[in-house]
Amino acid sequence: MVDVQPATNALEKAIPVLGERRNNRLFTPWVSSLLPFVFLAALWQGASYYSTPFLFPGLGKIAGSIWTILTTWDLLSQGLLTWARLVGAVLISLVLGVPIGLVMGLSPRVDHFIRPLVKFFMGVPALNWVIIVVIWFANVEVRIAFVLIVLCLPITIFCVYDSVRSIDRKLTDMLLSFGANSSQHIHLLMWPFVKAAVFTSAKLNVGNTVRTVIVAELVGAPLGIGRELDMAKNLFDMANVLAWTLIMVAMAFVMTNTIEFLERHTLRWRGQSHATG
């Protein structure tokens, strides 16, 4: 009769070790990601001891400003309004950019006509658009929306366009050889590629809009984070400037992680990683 006790004992010893290694693999990335920010915060706090508050306010004062913003509706509503502008611009750029990029990828004639225009719009700096819309439009919301959308739209168009162009021609020929019509061609072959491009463009546009919305709001917007930053600048209130900056970063973080969650759920077939180690 075979004695299985030694094997059982070895397995019992291995299970905690494997669990510990698994926890270490999950824990280490978080620690390594937080360490640079802990170092930066310590460096900032050290600088606050040897500087005036309007240059390097202490972490406690910055945290106090964040708490005041989050617990005061008049201030919190300014942040929510800016957030709504960001989300709206990203969504509208997807609604408009996806069909344009898809048609460009399918039709060489449309591609040759539209692509130079898209490149032209990409070459116009954000500040120039802000000046143009001040002259064109009287409504502040229209100004901000136009600037954000015109900056996001080319990114979406080119992401979708490149995804369509990257499809292997052999796959298209194979699908058409089975008698697929144009609608089936788009739905069965192109749409999976386009979906991946949509998520990529959305993530890129989150960063694009976050960097641009403040510039748009600074020019004549009576409400929004841009207005609050302008007031803090005039008062040399660095704590408030940094508090609003961190809130903007948090907005971008939440939006990006939401998009990545939807991406993982929608594109489950891609898996998590191609790494072998």
C-alpha positions as CSV (number, residue, x, y, z in Angstrom):
1,M,0.0,0.0,0.0
2,V,1.3,3.4,-1.0
3,D,1.9,5.9,1.8
4,V,0.4,9.2,0.7
5,Q,1.1,11.0,3.9
6,P,4.4,12.6,2.8
7,A,2.8,13.9,-0.3
8,T,-0.1,15.3,1.7
9,N,2.2,17.1,4.1
10,A,4.2,18.6,1.2
11,L,1.0,19.9,-0.4
12,E,-0.2,21.5,2.9
13,K,3.1,23.3,3.2
14,A,3.0,24.4,-0.5
15,I,-0.5,25.9,-0.4
16,P,0.3,28.8,2.0
17,V,3.5,29.5,0.1
18,L,1.6,29.7,-3.2
19,G,-1.0,32.0,-1.6
20,E,1.7,34.2,-0.2
21,R,3.4,34.5,-3.6
22,R,0.0,35.3,-5.2
23,N,-0.6,38.0,-2.7
24,N,2.9,39.4,-3.2
25,R,2.3,39.6,-6.9
26,L,-0.9,41.5,-6.3
27,F,0.5,43.7,-3.6
28,T,3.8,44.7,-5.1
29,P,2.5,46.6,-8.1
30,W,0.4,48.8,-5.8
31,V,3.3,49.5,-3.5
32,S,5.7,50.3,-6.4
33,S,3.0,52.6,-8.0
34,L,2.5,54.5,-4.7
35,L,6.1,54.9,-3.7
36,P,6.9,57.7,-6.2
37,F,3.9,59.7,-5.0
38,V,4.8,59.2,-1.4
39,F,8.3,60.4,-2.1
40,L,6.9,63.4,-4.0
41,A,4.5,64.2,-1.2
42,A,7.4,64.0,1.4
43,L,9.5,66.2,-0.8
44,W,6.7,68.8,-1.1
45,Q,6.0,68.8,2.6
46,G,9.7,69.3,3.3
47,A,9.8,72.3,0.9
48,S,6.7,73.8,2.7
49,Y,8.8,74.1,5.9
50,Y,11.3,76.4,4.2
51,S,9.0,78.3,1.9
52,T,6.1,80.7,2.0
53,P,2.6,79.2,1.9
54,F,1.7,80.7,-1.5
55,L,4.6,78.8,-3.1
56,F,4.6,75.5,-1.3
57,P,1.5,75.1,1.0
58,G,1.7,72.1,3.4
59,L,-0.1,68.8,2.7
60,G,-2.6,69.6,5.5
61,K,-3.6,72.8,3.9
62,I,-4.1,71.2,0.5
63,A,-6.1,68.4,2.1
64,G,-8.2,71.1,3.9
65,S,-8.9,72.8,0.6
66,I,-10.0,69.5,-1.0
67,W,-12.3,68.8,1.9
68,T,-13.8,72.3,1.6
69,I,-14.5,71.8,-2.1
70,L,-16.1,68.4,-1.6
71,T,-18.3,69.5,1.3
72,T,-19.4,72.9,-0.2
73,W,-22.1,72.5,-2.8
74,D,-21.3,75.9,-4.5
75,L,-17.7,74.6,-5.1
76,L,-18.6,71.0,-5.8
77,S,-21.1,72.0,-8.4
78,Q,-18.3,73.8,-10.3
79,G,-16.4,70.6,-10.5
80,L,-19.4,68.5,-11.5
81,L,-20.2,71.0,-14.3
82,T,-16.7,70.7,-15.7
83,W,-16.9,66.9,-15.4
84,A,-20.2,66.9,-17.3
85,R,-18.5,68.9,-20.1
86,L,-15.6,66.4,-20.2
87,V,-17.9,63.4,-20.5
88,G,-20.2,65.1,-23.0
89,A,-17.3,66.0,-25.3
90,V,-15.8,62.5,-25.2
91,L,-19.2,60.9,-26.0
92,I,-20.0,63.4,-28.8
93,S,-16.6,62.9,-30.4
94,L,-17.3,59.1,-30.5
95,V,-20.8,59.5,-32.0
96,L,-19.4,61.7,-34.7
97,G,-15.9,60.3,-35.2
98,V,-16.7,56.6,-35.4
99,P,-18.9,56.7,-38.6
100,I,-16.5,59.2,-40.2
101,G,-13.5,57.1,-39.6
102,L,-15.3,54.0,-40.7
103,V,-16.4,55.6,-44.0
104,M,-12.9,56.9,-44.6
105,G,-11.5,53.4,-44.1
106,L,-14.0,51.9,-46.5
107,S,-13.9,54.5,-49.3
108,P,-10.7,55.8,-50.8
109,R,-12.5,58.7,-52.3
110,V,-13.9,59.8,-48.9
111,D,-10.5,59.2,-47.4
112,H,-8.7,61.4,-49.9
113,F,-11.2,64.2,-49.4
114,I,-11.6,64.2,-45.6
115,R,-8.1,63.2,-44.3
116,P,-6.4,66.5,-45.3
117,L,-9.2,68.4,-43.5
118,V,-8.7,66.3,-40.4
119,K,-5.0,66.8,-40.4
120,F,-5.6,70.6,-40.8
121,F,-7.9,70.7,-37.8
122,M,-5.3,68.7,-35.8
123,G,-2.7,71.3,-36.5
124,V,-4.7,74.2,-35.0
125,P,-3.6,74.8,-31.3
126,A,-6.2,74.7,-28.6
127,L,-5.7,78.3,-27.6
128,N,-6.3,79.4,-31.2
129,W,-9.7,77.6,-31.2
130,V,-10.5,79.3,-27.9
131,I,-9.9,82.7,-29.5
132,I,-11.9,81.8,-32.6
133,V,-15.0,80.6,-30.7
134,V,-15.0,83.7,-28.6
135,I,-15.5,85.6,-31.8
136,W,-17.9,83.1,-33.4
137,F,-20.3,82.2,-30.5
138,A,-21.9,84.2,-27.7
139,N,-23.0,81.2,-25.7
140,V,-20.3,80.0,-23.3
141,E,-21.4,76.4,-23.3
142,V,-21.3,76.3,-27.1
143,R,-17.8,77.8,-27.0
144,I,-16.5,75.2,-24.6
145,A,-18.3,72.3,-26.3
146,F,-17.0,73.3,-29.8
147,V,-13.4,73.6,-28.6
148,L,-13.4,70.2,-26.8
149,I,-15.2,68.4,-29.6
150,V,-13.0,69.8,-32.4
151,L,-9.9,68.7,-30.5
152,C,-11.2,65.2,-29.7
153,L,-12.8,64.4,-33.0
154,P,-9.6,64.0,-35.1
155,I,-8.3,61.5,-32.6
156,T,-11.4,59.4,-32.8
157,I,-11.5,59.5,-36.6
158,F,-7.9,58.4,-37.0
159,C,-8.1,55.6,-34.4
160,V,-11.1,54.1,-36.2
161,Y,-9.6,54.8,-39.6
162,D,-6.4,53.0,-38.7
163,S,-8.2,50.1,-37.2
164,V,-10.2,49.6,-40.4
165,R,-7.1,49.9,-42.5
166,S,-5.2,47.4,-40.4
167,I,-7.7,44.5,-41.2
168,D,-6.0,41.8,-43.3
169,R,-7.3,41.9,-46.8
170,K,-7.4,38.1,-46.8
171,L,-10.0,38.2,-44.1
172,T,-12.1,40.5,-46.2
173,D,-11.8,38.4,-49.3
174,M,-12.7,35.3,-47.3
175,L,-15.8,36.9,-45.8
176,L,-17.0,38.2,-49.2
177,S,-16.4,34.8,-50.8
178,F,-19.1,33.4,-48.5
179,G,-21.5,35.9,-49.9
180,A,-21.5,38.5,-47.1
181,N,-23.2,41.8,-47.9
182,S,-21.9,45.2,-46.9
183,S,-23.8,45.2,-43.6
184,Q,-22.5,41.8,-42.7
185,H,-19.0,42.8,-43.7
186,I,-19.1,45.7,-41.2
187,H,-20.8,43.8,-38.4
188,L,-18.9,40.6,-38.6
189,L,-15.4,41.7,-39.5
190,M,-14.9,45.4,-39.0
191,W,-16.9,46.1,-35.9
192,P,-14.7,44.0,-33.6
193,F,-11.6,46.0,-34.7
194,V,-13.5,49.3,-34.5
195,K,-14.7,48.6,-30.9
196,A,-11.1,48.3,-29.8
197,A,-10.3,51.6,-31.5
198,V,-13.3,53.3,-29.9
199,F,-12.0,52.5,-26.4
200,T,-8.5,53.6,-27.3
201,S,-9.7,56.9,-28.7
202,A,-11.9,57.4,-25.6
203,K,-8.9,57.0,-23.3
204,L,-6.8,59.4,-25.3
205,N,-9.6,61.9,-25.4
206,V,-10.0,61.9,-21.7
207,G,-6.5,63.2,-21.3
208,N,-7.0,65.6,-24.2
209,T,-10.2,67.1,-22.7
210,V,-8.8,67.4,-19.2
211,R,-5.8,69.4,-20.5
212,T,-8.0,71.6,-22.6
213,V,-11.2,72.3,-20.7
214,I,-9.5,74.6,-18.3
215,V,-8.1,76.7,-21.1
216,A,-11.6,76.9,-22.6
217,E,-13.2,77.8,-19.3
218,L,-10.7,80.5,-18.4
219,V,-11.9,82.6,-21.4
220,G,-15.3,83.9,-20.3
221,A,-16.8,80.9,-18.5
222,P,-18.8,82.1,-15.4
223,L,-18.9,78.6,-14.0
224,G,-16.5,75.6,-13.8
225,I,-13.1,74.7,-12.4
226,G,-11.4,77.1,-14.8
227,R,-13.2,80.0,-13.1
228,E,-12.2,78.7,-9.6
229,L,-8.6,78.4,-10.7
230,D,-8.6,81.9,-12.1
231,M,-9.9,83.2,-8.8
232,A,-7.3,81.2,-6.9
233,K,-4.6,82.5,-9.2
234,N,-5.6,86.1,-8.5
235,L,-5.5,85.5,-4.7
236,F,-2.2,83.6,-4.9
237,D,-4.0,80.7,-3.3
238,M,-1.7,77.8,-4.2
239,A,-3.5,75.4,-1.9
240,N,-6.7,75.8,-3.9
241,V,-4.9,75.6,-7.2
242,L,-3.4,72.3,-6.2
243,A,-6.7,71.0,-4.7
244,W,-8.5,71.7,-8.0
245,T,-5.6,70.2,-9.9
246,L,-5.8,66.9,-7.9
247,I,-9.6,66.8,-8.3
248,M,-9.1,67.1,-12.1
249,V,-6.6,64.3,-12.0
250,A,-9.1,62.2,-10.0
251,M,-11.8,62.9,-12.6
252,A,-9.5,61.7,-15.4
253,F,-8.5,58.6,-13.3
254,V,-12.2,57.7,-12.7
255,M,-13.1,58.2,-16.4
256,T,-10.1,56.2,-17.6
257,N,-10.7,53.3,-15.3
258,T,-14.4,53.3,-16.2
259,I,-13.5,53.0,-19.9
260,E,-11.0,50.3,-19.1
261,F,-13.6,48.4,-17.1
262,L,-16.0,48.6,-20.1
263,E,-13.2,47.6,-22.4
264,R,-12.3,44.5,-20.4
265,H,-16.0,43.5,-20.3
266,T,-16.7,44.2,-24.0
267,L,-13.4,42.8,-25.4
268,R,-13.1,39.7,-23.1
269,W,-11.7,37.7,-26.0
270,R,-8.5,39.7,-25.9
271,G,-7.5,38.5,-22.5
272,Q,-5.5,40.4,-19.9
273,S,-2.0,40.2,-21.3
274,H,0.3,38.6,-23.8
275,A,3.2,38.4,-21.3
276,T,4.7,34.9,-20.9
277,G,6.5,35.6,-17.6
